Structures are given as structure tokens and as C-alpha cells.
Amino acid sequence: MAKLHAEGTKKQPHQCGKLPFLIRKDGSWLYKGSVIRRKPMVCLFASALRRAADGIFWLRTPVEEGTIEVEDAPFVVTELNWRGTGREQTLCFRTNVDAVITAGPEYPLRTQWDVPLDACDSATPPYLTVRAGEGPLPVEARISRPVWYELAALAEPGCYCGQPCLGVWSGGVFFPLARAPRGCPDANIPDCDDDTP
């Protein structure tokens, strides 16, 4: 009973409002305008990062919490390793804070895939879910351009939402990357009468 009482009176984190942190698009963290150069410190802050139901990012520790500014996604994917092919393929990503994430049902890739293949260079790169948020918007990592090119090299024909496309498999899930090229007899595009990849 004493333990229950102690838990019930657990001190809530101090509300700090807006904290002087900024996460740039390249994944670097700034505090009061200065880049945090110590990676262990960045990794520590990254572990305390949360995303509220309204999409706002928070740093939450047992002692204090406050909102922070994020230019794009808070993390960047810097490395890709894969094994297997086709439906048996597994894509394993490493972020700039050394989180290792395998794409699949729990950690999907989000892509602006409904663009022609030749427009991919100017399209928004894919994003990888790092962890769930407190609402519908997850905490994500932006796929860096070099890793994006590696993904594109692994792309194979498939279907998504009834549309022919090129994409990658991981964890038994097909993730579209770009619209399939039209009028290309060597593309080996499957029949997309249903929504199954």
C-alpha cells in the first residue's frame, strides 16, 4: 500500500514551454544556436524525444519537458544493410544516432511514390518510422540521398493500391518507391487487378 501511495504521488516533470533546441534537416542538434558536437549527448537527447498527437516534438525527461523545433524529421538514415531477395528480403537501416531499425509492418517506409521514375531525383526522399508517436504521426528518420539511391537499386516491379510501381520488400511488406515506367516491355510489371503487391 505504501508503494502504491508513493507511485500515486510521483512528481510530474517540470513544464518548460519551448526549449532552445533545434534539430536541422541534416540531423544536427543545436542548443541556443550552437551545434552539439558530442554524439553521446545527442543520442541521450534523442532517446528522450517524443511526438505529441498534434505532431509537435517534445523532449521529455523524468525531471522536465518542453517542446523543441524540428526542421524536417528529427533523424537521418545514414546506412542500409540488406539480406535476401524478393518477399524474403530484409532491409536494416542505421540512423545518425546509431538506432538500428528493420523496415516492416511496425516500422514502415513512407514514400512519395506516385511520381515517374525519372522524377525521383527531385521527389521527397522516403522516411522510415523510428518509433510511434502519441497520435497518428510517428517519429521518423529521413532517408539520406546515398541510401535512397541504394534503395532504388534494389527496386523491383510490384503493385500498390492497384497501381503498377517499383518498390522494395522488407519484413514481408512491399513498399512502393516510384511509378512503373510505361511502355517498357522489359520492365516485367505484374498485373495489378487487385491491391496485392
One Martini backbone bead per residue (centre of mass of N, CA, C, O) as a GRO file, in nm:
protein
  197
    1MET     BB    1   0.057   0.063  -0.020
    2ALA     BB    2   0.298   0.253  -0.005
    3LYS     BB    3   0.377   0.219  -0.300
    4LEU     BB    4   0.117   0.330  -0.423
    5HIS     BB    5   0.141   0.609  -0.295
    6ALA     BB    6   0.412   0.685  -0.424
    7GLU     BB    7   0.312   0.663  -0.720
    8GLY     BB    8   0.075   0.873  -0.690
    9THR     BB    9   0.314   1.105  -0.598
   10LYS     BB   10   0.457   1.146  -0.846
   11LYS     BB   11   0.660   1.353  -0.996
   12GLN     BB   12   0.624   1.586  -1.226
   13PRO     BB   13   0.730   1.730  -1.484
   14HIS     BB   14   0.866   2.017  -1.576
   15GLN     BB   15   0.736   2.292  -1.740
   16CYS     BB   16   0.917   2.474  -2.015
   17GLY     BB   17   0.812   2.479  -2.288
   18LYS     BB   18   1.036   2.625  -2.486
   19LEU     BB   19   1.318   2.494  -2.611
   20PRO     BB   20   1.667   2.564  -2.723
   21PHE     BB   21   1.601   2.367  -2.973
   22LEU     BB   22   1.748   2.227  -3.286
   23ILE     BB   23   1.660   2.030  -3.573
   24ARG     BB   24   1.801   1.965  -3.849
   25LYS     BB   25   1.782   1.823  -4.159
   26ASP     BB   26   2.079   1.679  -4.109
   27GLY     BB   27   2.055   1.602  -3.776
   28SER     BB   28   2.143   1.838  -3.623
   29TRP     BB   29   2.211   1.976  -3.301
   30LEU     BB   30   2.081   2.262  -3.124
   31TYR     BB   31   2.198   2.497  -2.864
   32LYS     BB   32   2.156   2.813  -2.872
   33GLY     BB   33   2.291   2.786  -3.183
   34SER     BB   34   2.468   2.537  -3.103
   35VAL     BB   35   2.643   2.272  -3.177
   36ILE     BB   36   2.623   1.938  -3.092
   37ARG     BB   37   2.920   1.734  -3.083
   38ARG     BB   38   2.829   1.519  -2.881
   39LYS     BB   39   2.699   1.219  -2.943
   40PRO     BB   40   2.602   1.111  -2.664
   41MET     BB   41   2.418   1.358  -2.618
   42VAL     BB   42   2.235   1.324  -2.862
   43CYS     BB   43   2.140   1.037  -2.789
   44LEU     BB   44   2.008   1.117  -2.525
   45PHE     BB   45   1.803   1.315  -2.640
   46ALA     BB   46   1.676   1.119  -2.848
   47SER     BB   47   1.551   0.925  -2.625
   48ALA     BB   48   1.353   1.185  -2.527
   49LEU     BB   49   1.191   1.186  -2.784
   50ARG     BB   50   0.870   1.320  -2.878
   51ARG     BB   51   0.527   1.282  -3.018
   52ALA     BB   52   0.253   1.437  -3.045
   53ALA     BB   53  -0.067   1.435  -3.165
   54ASP     BB   54  -0.001   1.729  -3.316
   55GLY     BB   55   0.330   1.687  -3.399
   56ILE     BB   56   0.486   1.775  -3.166
   57PHE     BB   57   0.798   1.818  -3.021
   58TRP     BB   58   0.957   1.645  -2.739
   59LEU     BB   59   1.125   1.676  -2.432
   60ARG     BB   60   1.140   1.387  -2.204
   61THR     BB   61   1.185   1.383  -1.864
   62PRO     BB   62   1.160   1.325  -1.528
   63VAL     BB   63   1.206   1.647  -1.477
   64GLU     BB   64   1.156   1.757  -1.784
   65GLU     BB   65   0.958   1.956  -2.031
   66GLY     BB   66   0.960   2.031  -2.395
   67THR     BB   67   0.966   2.202  -2.676
   68ILE     BB   68   1.078   2.155  -3.021
   69GLU     BB   69   1.261   2.215  -3.310
   70VAL     BB   70   1.183   2.079  -3.646
   71GLU     BB   71   1.252   2.088  -3.980
   72ASP     BB   72   1.184   1.778  -4.014
   73ALA     BB   73   1.334   1.521  -3.931
   74PRO     BB   74   1.515   1.412  -3.650
   75PHE     BB   75   1.629   1.193  -3.850
   76VAL     BB   76   1.896   1.000  -4.020
   77VAL     BB   77   1.969   0.791  -4.277
   78THR     BB   78   2.310   0.635  -4.331
   79GLU     BB   79   2.231   0.316  -4.352
   80LEU     BB   80   2.241   0.001  -4.548
   81ASN     BB   81   2.110  -0.330  -4.496
   82TRP     BB   82   2.089  -0.653  -4.666
   83ARG     BB   83   1.873  -0.946  -4.713
   84GLY     BB   84   1.784  -1.106  -4.961
   85THR     BB   85   1.484  -1.158  -5.166
   86GLY     BB   86   1.212  -1.021  -5.218
   87ARG     BB   87   0.996  -1.137  -4.979
   88GLU     BB   88   1.276  -1.212  -4.807
   89GLN     BB   89   1.352  -0.935  -4.756
   90THR     BB   90   1.587  -0.726  -4.559
   91LEU     BB   91   1.581  -0.398  -4.410
   92CYS     BB   92   1.860  -0.224  -4.261
   93PHE     BB   93   1.883   0.060  -4.052
   94ARG     BB   94   2.086   0.355  -3.989
   95THR     BB   95   2.132   0.616  -3.782
   96ASN     BB   96   2.279   0.909  -3.652
   97VAL     BB   97   2.211   0.752  -3.350
   98ASP     BB   98   2.240   0.428  -3.388
   99ALA     BB   99   1.981   0.325  -3.490
  100VAL     BB  100   1.826   0.002  -3.548
  101ILE     BB  101   1.613  -0.066  -3.837
  102THR     BB  102   1.346  -0.272  -3.947
  103ALA     BB  103   1.160  -0.298  -4.203
  104GLY     BB  104   0.793  -0.296  -4.165
  105PRO     BB  105   0.497  -0.298  -4.009
  106GLU     BB  106   0.619  -0.118  -3.760
  107TYR     BB  107   0.851   0.002  -3.984
  108PRO     BB  108   0.779   0.204  -4.212
  109LEU     BB  109   0.774   0.329  -4.532
  110ARG     BB  110   0.763   0.666  -4.656
  111THR     BB  111   0.628   0.765  -4.977
  112GLN     BB  112   0.658   0.948  -5.288
  113TRP     BB  113   0.557   0.733  -5.539
  114ASP     BB  114   0.361   0.905  -5.748
  115VAL     BB  115   0.615   0.901  -5.958
  116PRO     BB  116   0.827   0.918  -6.183
  117LEU     BB  117   1.133   0.783  -6.213
  118ASP     BB  118   1.270   1.060  -6.332
  119ALA     BB  119   1.162   1.225  -6.052
  120CYS     BB  120   1.322   1.121  -5.795
  121ASP     BB  121   1.544   1.342  -5.754
  122SER     BB  122   1.302   1.566  -5.672
  123ALA     BB  123   1.187   1.401  -5.466
  124THR     BB  124   1.087   1.299  -5.181
  125PRO     BB  125   1.216   1.126  -4.956
  126PRO     BB  126   1.213   0.880  -4.762
  127TYR     BB  127   1.061   0.740  -4.464
  128LEU     BB  128   1.128   0.622  -4.127
  129THR     BB  129   1.017   0.450  -3.872
  130VAL     BB  130   1.119   0.463  -3.528
  131ARG     BB  131   0.851   0.559  -3.369
  132ALA     BB  132   0.590   0.610  -3.199
  133GLY     BB  133   0.346   0.816  -3.130
  134GLU     BB  134   0.066   0.971  -2.960
  135GLY     BB  135  -0.037   0.945  -3.252
  136PRO     BB  136  -0.040   0.924  -3.600
  137LEU     BB  137   0.249   1.049  -3.568
  138PRO     BB  138   0.564   0.970  -3.616
  139VAL     BB  139   0.887   0.897  -3.563
  140GLU     BB  140   1.141   1.003  -3.796
  141ALA     BB  141   1.350   0.918  -4.082
  142ARG     BB  142   1.551   1.040  -4.319
  143ILE     BB  143   1.653   0.951  -4.623
  144SER     BB  144   1.932   0.955  -4.760
  145ARG     BB  145   2.053   0.985  -5.069
  146PRO     BB  146   2.242   0.734  -5.080
  147VAL     BB  147   2.022   0.537  -4.970
  148TRP     BB  148   1.815   0.592  -5.188
  149TYR     BB  149   1.989   0.470  -5.416
  150GLU     BB  150   2.002   0.188  -5.295
  151LEU     BB  151   1.702   0.134  -5.304
  152ALA     BB  152   1.662   0.172  -5.610
  153ALA     BB  153   1.852  -0.075  -5.681
  154LEU     BB  154   1.629  -0.281  -5.533
  155ALA     BB  155   1.412  -0.249  -5.720
  156GLU     BB  156   1.082  -0.381  -5.803
  157PRO     BB  157   0.818  -0.508  -5.930
  158GLY     BB  158   0.473  -0.392  -5.858
  159CYS     BB  159   0.200  -0.332  -5.625
  160TYR     BB  160  -0.015  -0.037  -5.538
  161CYS     BB  161  -0.328   0.025  -5.517
  162GLY     BB  162  -0.347  -0.100  -5.823
  163GLN     BB  163  -0.049  -0.003  -5.898
  164PRO     BB  164   0.213   0.019  -6.087
  165CYS     BB  165   0.548  -0.048  -5.954
  166LEU     BB  166   0.834   0.041  -5.766
  167GLY     BB  167   1.004  -0.166  -5.514
  168VAL     BB  168   1.031  -0.288  -5.172
  169TRP     BB  169   1.124  -0.540  -4.953
  170SER     BB  170   1.014  -0.588  -4.596
  171GLY     BB  171   0.887  -0.794  -4.374
  172GLY     BB  172   0.654  -0.868  -4.598
  173VAL     BB  173   0.668  -0.575  -4.729
  174PHE     BB  174   0.554  -0.346  -4.973
  175PHE     BB  175   0.745  -0.062  -5.099
  176PRO     BB  176   0.696   0.212  -5.266
  177LEU     BB  177   0.888   0.441  -5.497
  178ALA     BB  178   0.761   0.417  -5.802
  179ARG     BB  179   0.649   0.447  -6.094
  180ALA     BB  180   0.595   0.273  -6.358
  181PRO     BB  181   0.704   0.224  -6.656
  182ARG     BB  182   0.596   0.301  -6.969
  183GLY     BB  183   0.635   0.101  -7.244
  184CYS     BB  184   0.814  -0.146  -7.101
  185PRO     BB  185   0.880  -0.472  -7.181
  186ASP     BB  186   1.127  -0.517  -6.953
  187ALA     BB  187   0.979  -0.455  -6.667
  188ASN     BB  188   0.785  -0.678  -6.549
  189ILE     BB  189   0.487  -0.602  -6.495
  190PRO     BB  190   0.232  -0.666  -6.313
  191ASP     BB  191  -0.081  -0.745  -6.244
  192CYS     BB  192  -0.326  -0.486  -6.104
  193ASP     BB  193  -0.626  -0.583  -6.010
  194ASP     BB  194  -0.519  -0.577  -5.733
  195ASP     BB  195  -0.373  -0.483  -5.403
  196THR     BB  196  -0.154  -0.686  -5.444
  197PRO     BB  197   0.195  -0.717  -5.469
   0.00000   0.00000   0.00000
